Amino acid sequence: MKKETIHEFFRRLEGENPSPSSELIYYSPYTLLISVVLSAQATDEGVNKATPKLFEEADNPKKMVNLGEARIRELIKSIGLFNTKAKNIFLLSQLLVEHHKGEVPSDRASLEALPGVGHKTASVVLNIAFGEPTIAVDTHVFRVSNRTGLAKGKTPISVEKTLDKIVPEDVKHIAHHLLILHGRYVCTARKPNCLSCNVIDLCSWKLKELKSTKK
């Protein structure tokens, strides 16, 4: 896309969602971190069903360690990969207590050193908890970026690098939220809702369903 088209693309998305935010339920940087770790290969809706009880029993690293891996596993068993996630949550909480005074670190290297925290998870936490203009490329962002022609790439990292270069600075802090919401509710994987898309004329997808001119 040309620079002016990219600006218009995000202007329209922001017009539909002036204050986009994560749909995960969280109360602090720590509960956000746990929710994002749990959301890997799971839906936000599924995570939000499990975390209220989990956070009721443990809403900080020390409480989570005291809760123990077995109890964590029991509380999140409705979420995919719960065995691995329970272990990672226990271990990362332990590390936060031992090396970060029970606080979530605000730098990427320290975040990615935590069990279960990869590049995308760190980007989400840095953006939401600490206000950094990072762009986390999940399946929705990857699909929308490639399908529309906004930022084509074969890997999430390549798409992220392109987005980081082309996204206007004034929307970079909310860019991944805008793209996620567009991918989740409009530019869906199996059957995109092209007729309700407000950036359809800017989209380069050859299979898009053009808006009807009939009254």
N, C-alpha and C positions, 0 to 999 in steps of 0.2 A: 504493500500500500504506500501511496505517496504521503508525505508529511501532513498535508492539509486533510487528507482523508482519515488518517489516524486520529488527528485532533477531533474531527467530526464524529468518528466512531465512538470515542470515549465520551464526548459531550452528550451524545444521545443516550448512551448507557447510564451515565450519571444523572441525566434528566429523569430516567425511569426510577433510579435508586439513588437519591441525593446523599443518603447516609448509609451506605452498605456496610454490613458487618457480618461476622461469623455467625452461623446458626447453631454453633455449639454452645452449651450452657456452661458457664464458668464464673468464678467469683474473684479470682486472683491470678497472678502469673503462674502459680503452681497448679491450680486446678485447670487452667488453660492448657498447660503443658501436658498434664495427664489426659485431658480430653483429646488433644491432638494425637498423642501416642495411641490412644484407643481407636481413633478414627481411621487408622491405616487399614485399608481393605475392608472398611465397614462404613455404614451410612451415619451421618450426623444424627439422624432420628434414632437409630439404634443405640448410639452412644449416649444420647440424652435420656434414654429410658433407664440406663444402668447407672449413670453417674450420681443422681441425687442421693441414693442410698449409700454409695461409696463415699461421697463427700460428707455425708452426714456423720459417718464413722471416722473419716480421716480426711481433713481438708488442708493438711500441711505435711511436709516430709517426715517429721518425727512421729506423728500419729500414724502415718502410713507404714512406717517401719515397725511400729509397735503392733499394728494390725496383723502383720505377717503375710507371707506369700499365699498361704492356703486360704485365708479369709478373703484376700483380694481376689483370688481366683474364683471363689464362690460368688462374689458380688458382681463379677464381670462375665460370668459364664455364658451370658446371652449374646456376647460379642464374638465375632470370628477371631481365631487365633488367641483365645483367652489364656491358654497356658503360657505361651511365650510372652504375652503382654503383661500378665501378672508378675512373672519373673522380672521383666524389665522395669516395671513400675516399682517393685520392691527395691531392686538394685539401684535405680537412679535416685530414689528417695534416700537411700542409704548414703550415696555419694554426695547428695546435696547437704545432708546433715554433717558429714565428715569433712567435706572440702569447701563448702560454700555457705557455711553458717545457716543452713536451712533455707537459703534464698535461691531463686532461679537466676542463673548468671545471664548477663545481658550481652555477652559476646558469642559469636558463632562457634569459635573453636571449643569453648567450654561446653556449650550446649550439645554440639555434635559428639563430644566425648562421653556423653551420658548414654547408657544402654537404651536402645529403642528409639533414639533420636537421630534421624538422618538429616540430610540437607533440607528437604522440604519442610519437615517438622520444625527445624530450627528457624527457617524463613518465616513460617506462620507465627511462631512465638515472638520473634524479633519485631515483626510488623505490628501485631496486635498488642502485645504486652509492653513493648518499648518504643513504639512509634517509628520504627525504621521503615524506609520506603522499599522494603524487599518485596519480591514478587514470587510467591510460591506456586509452582506449576504442578497442579494435580491433574487428574484425568479430564476434568471439565476444562481447565485452562488450556491444556494440551490440545484437546479436540477443537475448541473454539478458535484458538490461534492458528491451527493448521487449516481447518475447514474454511474459515473466512478469508484466509490469506494474510491475516494480520502479522503473524510470525510463524513461518514454516520451519519445521525442524524434525529430525528423526528421533530425538531424545528430549526428555524434559529439560535437561541442562542446556541444550542448544537453543530451545525455545526461550528459556529463561534469559539467556545471554542476549538474544535478539530483543526481547521485550524490554530488558533493562536499558537498551540503547534507544529504542523508539518511543516508548511510552512518555507522554508529556509529563514534565516534572510536577505540575500542579495536581495530577491525578495518580501519580505513582504510588502514593501511600494507600490508595484504595483500589488500585487497578486489578489486583488478583481477586478481590471481593466482587467487583463488577463482572469480571469474566466468569467466575464460579457461578454466580447467580444466573447469568445469561445461559451458561451451559446446563445448569440444573433445571431451569424452567422453560427455556425457549429453544436453544440450540442443543437439544437432547441427542443422546447417542443413536438410538434406533430410528426415531422418527422426529426429526427437528420440526418445530412449529414455525416454519418459514413465514406463513401468512400473518403471524402475530409479531414478527420480528421488525424492530424499528431501525435496523441497520442492513436490511435486505439489499438495498441498492448499493451498499458499499462492499458487500460480500462477493467473493470470487468463486464460491462453490458452484460448480457447473450443474449439480443436480438439485439446486434449490427450487422450491415451488414458488413461482412468481405470483405476486399479488394480483388478484383478479381485478379487472377494470369494470366488471359488471356492477350495476347498482342494486 
